[in-house]
Amino acid sequence: FNTAQLPTDFYPPPNDPPKDMAPTKCARKVVELLSDHCFLLTGATDKGTIDVYQQEIGKRFFTVLVEHIKKQIISTTGAVQLICDINYYYDFISCKLRQKNIVPFFQGLKNICSLYLIGTKDSKELGKLISDLNKFQGIFTQEEIYEFVQRRQDWIAVKRDVEKVMYGLGVKDCTIM
Protein backbone atom coordinates (compact mmCIF):
# COMPACT_ATOMS: atom_id res chain seq x y z
CA PHE A 1 0.00 0.00 0.00
CA ASN A 2 2.71 2.47 0.96
CA THR A 3 4.63 2.15 -2.29
CA ALA A 4 1.91 1.60 -4.91
CA GLN A 5 -1.11 3.62 -3.68
CA LEU A 6 -1.08 7.13 -5.11
CA PRO A 7 -2.51 9.98 -3.00
CA THR A 8 -4.57 11.01 -6.04
CA ASP A 9 -6.29 7.62 -6.28
CA PHE A 10 -8.91 8.57 -3.68
CA TYR A 11 -8.49 12.35 -3.79
CA PRO A 12 -8.09 13.31 -7.44
CA PRO A 13 -7.52 16.93 -8.48
CA PRO A 14 -10.77 18.79 -9.20
CA ASN A 15 -10.11 19.13 -12.95
CA ASP A 16 -9.07 15.50 -13.40
CA PRO A 17 -11.16 13.57 -15.93
CA PRO A 18 -13.21 10.72 -14.41
CA LYS A 19 -11.40 7.41 -14.17
CA ASP A 20 -12.77 4.15 -15.44
CA MET A 21 -14.62 1.93 -12.99
CA ALA A 22 -11.75 -0.45 -12.37
CA PRO A 23 -9.54 -1.21 -9.38
CA THR A 24 -6.35 0.79 -8.98
CA LYS A 25 -2.96 -0.59 -9.89
CA CYS A 26 -2.25 -0.92 -6.18
CA ALA A 27 -5.36 -3.07 -5.61
CA ARG A 28 -4.44 -5.38 -8.47
CA LYS A 29 -0.90 -5.79 -7.11
CA VAL A 30 -2.19 -6.47 -3.59
CA VAL A 31 -4.62 -9.16 -4.77
CA GLU A 32 -1.92 -10.75 -6.91
CA LEU A 33 0.42 -10.86 -3.92
CA LEU A 34 -2.30 -12.24 -1.64
CA SER A 35 -3.26 -14.85 -4.21
CA ASP A 36 0.32 -16.04 -4.49
CA HIS A 37 0.64 -16.42 -0.73
CA CYS A 38 -2.85 -17.76 0.04
CA PHE A 39 -2.52 -20.70 -2.31
CA LEU A 40 1.09 -21.44 -1.43
CA LEU A 41 0.20 -24.51 0.67
CA THR A 42 -2.36 -25.98 -1.75
CA GLY A 43 -1.50 -29.63 -2.34
CA ALA A 44 1.16 -29.66 0.37
CA THR A 45 -1.12 -30.08 3.40
CA ASP A 46 -4.72 -30.88 4.35
CA LYS A 47 -7.69 -28.57 3.70
CA GLY A 48 -8.21 -27.73 7.40
CA THR A 49 -4.70 -26.32 7.72
CA ILE A 50 -5.09 -24.36 4.48
CA ASP A 51 -8.39 -22.87 5.70
CA VAL A 52 -6.84 -21.69 8.98
CA TYR A 53 -3.88 -20.25 7.07
CA GLN A 54 -6.11 -18.41 4.59
CA GLN A 55 -8.40 -17.08 7.33
CA GLU A 56 -5.42 -15.68 9.19
CA ILE A 57 -4.14 -13.99 6.05
CA GLY A 58 -7.64 -12.60 5.39
CA LYS A 59 -7.97 -11.18 8.91
CA ARG A 60 -4.54 -9.60 8.81
CA PHE A 61 -5.26 -8.16 5.39
CA PHE A 62 -8.50 -6.65 6.70
CA THR A 63 -6.63 -5.01 9.61
CA VAL A 64 -3.98 -3.56 7.30
CA LEU A 65 -6.64 -2.36 4.85
CA VAL A 66 -8.57 -0.55 7.59
CA GLU A 67 -5.39 1.18 8.78
CA HIS A 68 -4.57 2.12 5.18
CA ILE A 69 -7.99 3.69 4.56
CA LYS A 70 -7.74 5.67 7.79
CA LYS A 71 -4.53 7.26 6.45
CA GLN A 72 -6.07 8.41 3.15
CA ILE A 73 -7.91 11.62 2.34
CA ILE A 74 -11.00 10.67 0.35
CA SER A 75 -13.18 12.96 -1.75
CA THR A 76 -16.64 12.14 -3.06
CA THR A 77 -15.21 11.56 -6.54
CA GLY A 78 -12.37 9.48 -5.10
CA ALA A 79 -14.91 7.41 -3.18
CA VAL A 80 -15.92 5.73 -6.43
CA GLN A 81 -12.35 4.52 -6.89
CA LEU A 82 -12.20 3.37 -3.27
CA ILE A 83 -15.41 1.39 -3.75
CA CYS A 84 -13.97 -0.25 -6.87
CA ASP A 85 -10.91 -1.32 -4.86
CA ILE A 86 -12.95 -2.60 -1.91
CA ASN A 87 -15.24 -4.55 -4.26
CA TYR A 88 -12.15 -6.09 -5.85
CA TYR A 89 -10.85 -7.16 -2.43
CA TYR A 90 -14.30 -8.43 -1.46
CA ASP A 91 -14.52 -10.54 -4.62
CA PHE A 92 -11.12 -12.04 -3.88
CA ILE A 93 -12.05 -12.94 -0.30
CA SER A 94 -15.55 -14.25 -1.07
CA CYS A 95 -15.04 -15.92 -4.45
CA LYS A 96 -11.42 -17.06 -4.62
CA LEU A 97 -10.62 -17.72 -0.96
CA ARG A 98 -14.17 -18.71 -0.07
CA GLN A 99 -13.62 -18.03 3.62
CA LYS A 100 -17.09 -17.33 4.99
CA ASN A 101 -15.75 -16.29 8.40
CA ILE A 102 -14.08 -13.13 7.06
CA VAL A 103 -16.59 -12.11 4.38
CA PRO A 104 -18.71 -10.07 6.88
CA PHE A 105 -15.67 -7.92 7.68
CA PHE A 106 -15.39 -6.91 4.05
CA GLN A 107 -19.16 -6.40 3.75
CA GLY A 108 -18.96 -3.94 6.64
CA LEU A 109 -16.05 -2.20 4.93
CA LYS A 110 -18.07 -1.91 1.71
CA ASN A 111 -20.79 -0.16 3.70
CA ILE A 112 -18.24 2.18 5.26
CA CYS A 113 -17.10 3.26 1.79
CA SER A 114 -20.60 4.41 0.93
CA LEU A 115 -20.23 7.13 3.59
CA TYR A 116 -17.72 8.89 1.35
CA LEU A 117 -20.26 9.21 -1.47
CA ILE A 118 -22.60 11.42 0.54
CA GLY A 119 -22.24 15.06 -0.48
CA THR A 120 -21.47 17.97 1.82
CA LYS A 121 -25.06 19.22 1.59
CA ASP A 122 -26.36 15.96 3.10
CA SER A 123 -24.17 16.07 6.20
CA LYS A 124 -27.10 15.44 8.57
CA GLU A 125 -27.88 12.21 6.71
CA LEU A 126 -24.24 11.26 7.14
CA GLY A 127 -24.61 11.67 10.91
CA LYS A 128 -27.70 9.43 10.89
CA LEU A 129 -25.85 6.73 8.95
CA ILE A 130 -22.92 6.80 11.36
CA SER A 131 -25.32 6.24 14.23
CA ASP A 132 -26.86 3.15 12.57
CA LEU A 133 -24.45 0.42 13.67
CA ASN A 134 -26.53 -2.38 12.12
CA LYS A 135 -25.65 -1.04 8.68
CA PHE A 136 -22.01 -1.95 9.28
CA GLN A 137 -22.61 -5.61 10.19
CA GLY A 138 -21.59 -4.95 13.81
CA ILE A 139 -17.96 -5.03 12.69
CA PHE A 140 -17.16 -1.43 13.58
CA THR A 141 -17.93 0.63 16.66
CA GLN A 142 -19.36 4.13 16.31
CA GLU A 143 -15.95 5.57 17.20
CA GLU A 144 -14.28 3.60 14.42
CA ILE A 145 -16.88 4.73 11.92
CA TYR A 146 -16.31 8.30 13.09
CA GLU A 147 -12.56 7.84 12.44
CA PHE A 148 -13.33 6.73 8.89
CA VAL A 149 -15.60 9.72 8.26
CA GLN A 150 -12.91 12.10 9.50
CA ARG A 151 -10.86 11.10 6.44
CA ARG A 152 -13.35 12.86 4.16
CA GLN A 153 -11.86 15.71 2.17
CA ASP A 154 -14.76 17.94 3.26
CA TRP A 155 -14.68 16.94 6.94
CA ILE A 156 -14.42 20.52 8.22
CA ALA A 157 -17.61 21.44 6.34
CA VAL A 158 -19.67 18.46 7.58
CA LYS A 159 -18.23 18.03 11.08
CA ARG A 160 -20.68 20.29 12.90
CA ASP A 161 -23.81 18.72 11.39
CA VAL A 162 -22.51 15.18 11.87
CA GLU A 163 -21.65 15.74 15.51
CA LYS A 164 -24.96 17.47 16.13
CA VAL A 165 -26.85 14.39 14.90
CA MET A 166 -24.55 11.95 16.71
CA TYR A 167 -24.28 13.69 20.07
CA GLY A 168 -27.37 15.87 20.19
CA LEU A 169 -27.54 19.57 20.88
CA GLY A 170 -24.44 21.67 21.29
CA VAL A 171 -23.72 24.59 23.60
CA LYS A 172 -24.77 27.08 20.88
CA ASP A 173 -28.14 25.35 20.59
CA CYS A 174 -29.08 25.95 24.23
CA THR A 175 -30.80 29.06 25.51
CA ILE A 176 -31.08 30.16 29.11
CA MET A 177 -34.59 31.08 30.19
C-alpha distance (Angstrom), angle and dihedral (degrees) to the residues before:
residue distance angle dihedral
F1 . . .
N2 3.79 . .
T3 3.79 95.2 .
A4 3.81 103.8 34.3
Q5 3.83 105.5 33.4
L6 3.79 111.2 91.4
P7 3.82 118.8 -147.6
T8 3.82 88.0 -130.0
D9 3.81 92.9 58.2
F10 3.81 92.8 83.7
Y11 3.81 98.7 17.9
P12 3.80 106.9 41.3
P13 3.81 121.3 -178.4
P14 3.82 112.7 -91.0
N15 3.82 94.6 -112.3
D16 3.79 94.5 46.7
P17 3.81 114.4 121.8
P18 3.82 114.1 -114.8
K19 3.79 114.8 -87.8
D20 3.76 124.1 -128.9
M21 3.79 117.8 -94.4
A22 3.78 95.9 -100.7
P23 3.79 134.2 112.3
T24 3.79 117.9 -89.9
K25 3.77 122.6 -102.0
C26 3.79 88.0 -106.1
A27 3.82 92.5 55.8
R28 3.80 91.8 50.2
K29 3.82 91.2 49.9
V30 3.81 92.0 47.9
V31 3.81 93.3 50.8
E32 3.80 90.9 46.5
L33 3.81 90.3 52.0
L34 3.81 92.2 45.9
S35 3.78 91.4 47.9
D36 3.79 91.7 52.4
H37 3.79 92.1 51.3
C38 3.81 99.2 38.1
F39 3.78 93.8 56.6
L40 3.79 95.1 40.1
L41 3.81 93.8 105.0
T42 3.81 96.8 43.5
G43 3.79 108.5 129.4
A44 3.79 93.2 8.6
T45 3.81 98.5 80.6
D46 3.80 142.0 11.2
K47 3.81 124.4 -69.1
G48 3.83 94.2 -110.2
T49 3.79 92.1 59.2
I50 3.81 91.5 45.7
D51 3.82 91.0 51.1
V52 3.82 92.4 52.0
Y53 3.80 90.1 46.9
Q54 3.81 93.0 49.5
Q55 3.80 93.1 45.6
E56 3.78 90.6 52.8
I57 3.80 91.4 49.9
G58 3.82 89.8 47.8
K59 3.81 93.2 50.9
R60 3.78 92.9 47.2
F61 3.78 90.6 47.2
F62 3.80 90.1 52.1
T63 3.82 91.0 51.8
V64 3.80 92.5 49.4
L65 3.81 91.5 45.8
V66 3.81 92.4 52.4
E67 3.81 90.7 50.2
H68 3.80 90.0 47.9
I69 3.82 93.7 51.9
K70 3.80 90.8 48.6
K71 3.82 88.5 58.4
Q72 3.82 95.1 52.7
I73 3.78 129.4 87.3
I74 3.79 107.3 -134.6
S75 3.80 127.6 -163.8
T76 3.78 125.9 -165.4
T77 3.81 90.3 -103.9
G78 3.80 91.1 46.0
A79 3.80 89.3 50.9
V80 3.80 89.2 73.7
Q81 3.80 89.6 58.7
L82 3.80 91.0 46.3
I83 3.80 90.4 52.0
C84 3.81 90.4 50.7
D85 3.81 89.6 53.3
I86 3.81 94.1 46.1
N87 3.81 91.0 48.3
Y88 3.80 88.6 51.4
Y89 3.81 91.0 52.2
Y90 3.81 90.7 44.8
D91 3.81 91.5 52.6
F92 3.79 90.2 50.6
I93 3.81 93.3 50.6
S94 3.81 96.7 42.1
C95 3.81 101.9 35.9
K96 3.80 107.3 27.8
L97 3.80 102.1 29.6
R98 3.80 94.3 30.3
Q99 3.79 92.5 -159.2
K100 3.80 104.5 155.8
N101 3.81 92.9 -172.5
I102 3.81 93.8 67.7
V103 3.81 100.4 35.4
P104 3.87 92.7 87.7
F105 3.81 89.8 58.5
F106 3.78 90.5 58.5
Q107 3.82 92.2 43.0
G108 3.80 88.5 56.4
L109 3.79 89.8 48.7
K110 3.81 90.6 51.6
N111 3.80 88.4 55.1
I112 3.80 91.1 49.0
C113 3.81 90.0 56.0
S114 3.78 91.1 58.0
L115 3.83 88.1 66.2
Y116 3.80 89.2 70.4
L117 3.81 91.9 58.6
I118 3.79 93.8 63.1
G119 3.80 111.0 101.8
T120 3.79 126.5 -125.2
K121 3.81 91.5 -106.3
D122 3.82 90.9 60.8
S123 3.80 95.8 54.1
K124 3.82 93.5 130.1
E125 3.81 89.6 57.0
L126 3.78 87.7 51.3
G127 3.81 89.6 56.3
K128 3.81 90.7 50.8
L129 3.80 91.5 51.2
I130 3.80 92.2 50.1
S131 3.79 89.3 53.8
D132 3.84 92.5 53.0
L133 3.81 101.4 85.0
N134 3.82 93.5 174.8
K135 3.79 89.1 68.4
F136 3.80 89.8 65.7
Q137 3.82 96.7 53.6
G138 3.82 90.9 -111.3
I139 3.80 88.3 -78.6
F140 3.80 96.3 116.7
T141 3.79 131.6 45.5
Q142 3.79 120.3 -133.0
E143 3.81 89.5 -104.6
E144 3.80 91.5 54.6
I145 3.79 91.5 48.9
Y146 3.80 88.5 49.7
E147 3.83 89.0 53.3
F148 3.80 89.8 53.7
V149 3.81 92.6 49.4
Q150 3.80 90.9 50.8
R151 3.81 87.4 66.8
R152 3.81 90.5 68.3
Q153 3.78 114.0 118.1
D154 3.82 89.5 -130.9
W155 3.81 96.1 45.6
I156 3.81 94.5 126.1
A157 3.82 90.3 56.2
V158 3.82 95.8 48.4
K159 3.80 100.6 33.7
R160 3.80 97.5 90.8
D161 3.81 95.3 49.7
V162 3.80 93.1 43.6
E163 3.78 93.5 50.7
K164 3.79 91.5 45.1
V165 3.81 90.6 57.1
M166 3.81 93.8 41.9
Y167 3.79 99.8 44.4
G168 3.78 103.6 22.2
L169 3.77 127.5 -127.2
G170 3.76 122.0 5.1
V171 3.80 130.6 -143.2
K172 3.83 91.1 -93.6
D173 3.81 90.1 55.6
C174 3.81 94.2 59.2
T175 3.78 124.3 87.4
I176 3.78 126.7 -164.9
M177 3.78 114.3 -130.1
